[in-house]
Amino acid sequence: MTDESILHNIRILDFTWVLAGPYATRLLADFGAEVIKVQPLLPEADDGFGRGYYNTWNRNKLGITLDLDKPEGVAVARRLAGISDAVVESFTPRVMANWGLDYESLREVKPDIIMLSMSTMGATGLWRDYAGFGPTVQAFSGMTYLTSFPGRPPLGPGFSYADHVAGLVAALALLGALEYRRETGEGQYLDVSQVEAMASLSGSAVPGCTAGGGGLEPVGNSSSEAAPHGVYRCKGDDRWCAIAVFDDSQWRGFKRALGNPAWAGDGRFATLAGRLENADELDRLVGEWTREHTAGEVMALLQREGVAAGVVQDARDLANDPQLKGRGFFIELDYPELGRTTSDATPIRLSRTPARYRRAAPLLGQDNGYVYRKLLGMSEDELAGLEGRGVI
């Protein structure tokens, strides 16, 4: 393991907000990139998402205030771009252009600059100006429809999964652009559509629909490859366990775990094809058994016999999960306003240059002095003038 983070010589000017964009730049900051988060004069933590939310996605970053509605603020942003390797933003396409901070404008300041935009629909097309958050992205990508139950209104996942997908795609794209510039000396513009990033995980749904073969339909918790396959209610208040039996060997293990009840010997369930054909009846019988046990008991009994099973965990379960703790999923950082707080570690593990969690998310304008004085070389008079005019 080296003492030097792998991205220690990379500086990123960060105009992102909420989750998808900040997650992308957090991934890079965790591996040593100097990420300068441009904050509006109103703290992002006061925009309705909350301080805990802001802290989670902005650790390891520097924070500066800058009013981009003032020409002087835009001029300062251009100076910052001139000393940065990359600019990352997550607005609709019109925003950066309206400020005069689009890619072509920034190339005038730094010809080899890399700019990454990650809007909802991408920078081109009829829907380019559509704005949205994770649930919007999931709906447009088809995920909300497909992760629902037949004959019922679209449900979708309970969290903004699409934000994490877009953040990971954007971070990987930026790494590729940095490598390309290292080899060629050329920067580039990266246009990441969050909807396209999410749709890429839909398997055969999009190709099948666009090729005229008919789209996939929601199937709830059922499967064409396993039975029983579902989420079954267990003993306790709103407690559930997910179970999947894929082949006859697992079915035999499933029966042993249940104590070989008489109904499990029914010939209708002897083969996978039979279990799939009679899945509704099988689900009813399995549900009668799971209701007699806690979700933890069901999981333990089935896993002992080689059957895939897992407790459907709520936030409290996840925070105390021994597997997550054992794999170092959680870290703790001291936040000035919240004290010592638990958060998720980066999902990316590098053996020689691991992620480092150096500091909590910045307070409003916390790093103005370092960025404006040291990096940009502003004099005290220039700094005081910008402060006095409300630019920073």
C-alpha positions, -999 to 999 in steps of 0.1 A, spaced: 0 0 0 13 34 -9 9 66 10 -1 85 -22 -37 83 -34 -40 73 -70 -58 106 -80 -37 129 -59 -27 151 -88 -62 156 -102 -83 187 -95 -120 187 -102 -143 218 -102 -177 204 -89 -210 222 -99 -231 191 -90 -259 189 -64 -283 165 -47 -271 129 -52 -261 116 -87 -234 143 -94 -221 146 -59 -218 108 -57 -197 108 -89 -173 133 -75 -172 117 -41 -160 85 -56 -131 104 -71 -124 124 -40 -122 92 -20 -92 83 -41 -74 115 -36 -88 139 -63 -89 175 -51 -126 182 -56 -136 219 -52 -174 220 -46 -189 253 -58 -216 261 -32 -243 287 -37 -246 313 -9 -276 294 3 -263 262 18 -273 231 -2 -281 215 31 -310 240 34 -326 232 1 -349 206 15 -326 176 15 -310 182 49 -275 183 64 -271 146 69 -279 140 32 -255 167 21 -227 153 44 -231 118 30 -224 127 -6 -198 154 -2 -171 141 21 -134 146 12 -143 177 -8 -133 214 -5 -162 239 -3 -162 274 -17 -191 299 -21 -196 317 -54 -226 336 -68 -227 326 -104 -256 351 -111 -230 379 -109 -206 384 -138 -177 386 -113 -187 352 -100 -186 337 -135 -152 353 -140 -139 336 -109 -153 303 -120 -134 306 -153 -102 312 -134 -109 281 -113 -115 261 -145 -82 273 -157 -64 255 -129 -86 224 -129 -83 191 -148 -121 186 -151 -154 204 -146 -184 183 -135 -220 196 -135 -255 181 -132 -278 208 -143 -301 208 -174 -281 217 -205 -291 254 -206 -277 263 -172 -239 263 -177 -243 278 -212 -264 307 -197 -235 314 -173 -210 313 -201 -194 282 -186 -202 256 -213 -175 234 -228 -165 257 -257 -162 287 -234 -140 267 -209 -118 255 -237 -108 291 -243 -95 292 -207 -79 257 -207 -77 239 -241 -73 204 -226 -101 208 -200 -124 178 -195 -160 187 -190 -186 161 -178 -223 169 -179 -248 145 -164 -283 158 -170 -315 138 -169 -319 133 -207 -285 143 -221 -274 175 -239 -292 167 -272 -325 155 -284 -361 167 -280 -362 161 -243 -328 177 -235 -344 204 -212 -363 179 -190 -352 180 -154 -356 153 -129 -343 134 -99 -337 97 -94 -374 86 -94 -379 106 -127 -349 88 -143 -362 55 -132 -396 61 -147 -382 73 -180 -358 43 -182 -387 18 -177 -374 6 -144 -403 19 -124 -428 0 -147 -408 -33 -147 -402 -33 -109 -440 -34 -102 -468 -60 -100 -489 -71 -129 -522 -52 -132 -513 -26 -106 -500 10 -109 -462 14 -114 -444 11 -81 -407 11 -87 -379 8 -61 -381 27 -28 -349 46 -32 -332 66 -60 -311 37 -73 -307 56 -106 -286 83 -89 -260 57 -79 -260 42 -114 -255 76 -130 -228 85 -105 -208 53 -111 -211 57 -149 -200 93 -148 -170 86 -126 -159 58 -149 -163 81 -179 -142 108 -164 -115 83 -155 -115 72 -192 -112 108 -203 -83 115 -179 -65 84 -193 -72 96 -229 -58 130 -221 -27 114 -205 -21 96 -238 -30 123 -263 -29 156 -244 -65 163 -255 -95 171 -233 -131 163 -243 -167 168 -235 -186 140 -218 -224 139 -221 -239 114 -197 -276 110 -199 -288 96 -165 -318 79 -182 -296 61 -207 -273 50 -179 -302 35 -161 -318 20 -192 -285 2 -199 -293 -21 -169 -327 -32 -182 -314 -63 -199 -334 -73 -230 -363 -49 -223 -352 -19 -244 -337 -39 -273 -368 -62 -274 -392 -32 -275 -373 -12 -301 -368 -42 -323 -406 -47 -325 -406 -78 -304 -429 -64 -277 -418 -51 -244 -414 -70 -212 -442 -68 -186 -438 -65 -148 -439 -98 -130 -437 -87 -94 -415 -110 -74 -420 -141 -96 -394 -156 -118 -393 -178 -149 -362 -196 -136 -370 -203 -99 -399 -214 -77 -406 -207 -50 -393 -172 -57 -406 -143 -38 -407 -122 -7 -426 -139 21 -442 -125 52 -426 -137 85 -434 -135 122 -433 -99 135 -444 -65 124 -438 -61 87 -410 -86 86 -402 -105 54 -377 -129 39 -367 -133 2 -364 -169 -10 -353 -184 -44 -352 -221 -53 -336 -226 -87 -332 -264 -92 -342 -298 -79 -311 -300 -56 -321 -268 -39 -357 -280 -37 -346 -310 -18 -326 -288 6 -357 -265 9 -379 -295 19 -353 -306 46 -352 -271 60 -390 -272 64 -390 -307 80 -403 -324 49 -440 -314 53 -465 -336 35 -475 -309 9 -438 -307 -3 -441 -342 -15 -469 -333 -39 -461 -345 -74 -469 -311 -88 -438 -297 -71 -414 -326 -80 -398 -307 -110 -389 -271 -116 -414 -270 -145 -441 -282 -122 -432 -257 -95 -433 -229 -120 -467 -240 -133 -481 -242 -98 -462 -212 -84 -493 -195 -69 -502 -225 -48 -466 -231 -38 -463 -194 -27 -493 -198 -5 -479 -229 12 -445 -214 17 -461 -183 31 -479 -203 57 -446 -218 69 -427 -185 70 -454 -168 91 -445 -192 119 -408 -181 120 -389 -149 122 -372 -137 91 -338 -144 106 -349 -180 114 -362 -185 79 -329 -172 64 -307 -194 87 -327 -226 81 -327 -222 44 -291 -211 40 -280 -240 61 -294 -263 33 -279 -243 4 -310 -224 -5 -308 -187 -14 -326 -167 13 -322 -133 29 -339 -110 54 -356 -80 38 -337 -54 58 -349 -20 70 -325 8 79 -319 -5 114 -311 -40 101 -286 -26 76 -269 -4 102 -263 -35 124 -257 -61 97 -226 -82 107 -217 -89 71 -216 -53 61 -196 -45 93 -172 -74 85 -166 -61 50 -159 -26 62 -190 -11 45 -193 15 72 -170 44 81 -172 71 107 -164 108 103 -166 138 127 -189 165 113 -189 199 129 -227 201 131 -236 165 137 -207 150 157 -194 115 149 -216 101 121 -217 67 103 -218 66 65 -211 42 37 -176 35 24 -167 36 -13 -178 3 -31 -145 3 -50 -115 -15 -34 -80 -10 -46 -52 -30 -29 -22 -6 -33 -40 27 -33 -72 23 -11 -97 50 -6 -91 74 23 -117 92 43 -98 124 52 -125 149 61 -162 155 64 -182 174 40 -173 211 40 -193 238 58 -205 267 37 -174 285 23 -151 265 46 -122 265 21 -126 300 6 -93 310 20 -73 281 7 -88 281 -28 -90 319 -34 -58 329 -17 -35 299 -23 -48 284 -55 -59 315 -73 -34 339 -57 -60 365 -47 -48 394 -26 -65 404 6 -80 434 -11 -94 414 -40 -109 389 -17 -124 415 6 -139 433 -24 -156 401 -37 -169 394 -2 -182 429 1 -201 427 -32 -216 394 -23 -198 374 -49 -184 350 -23 
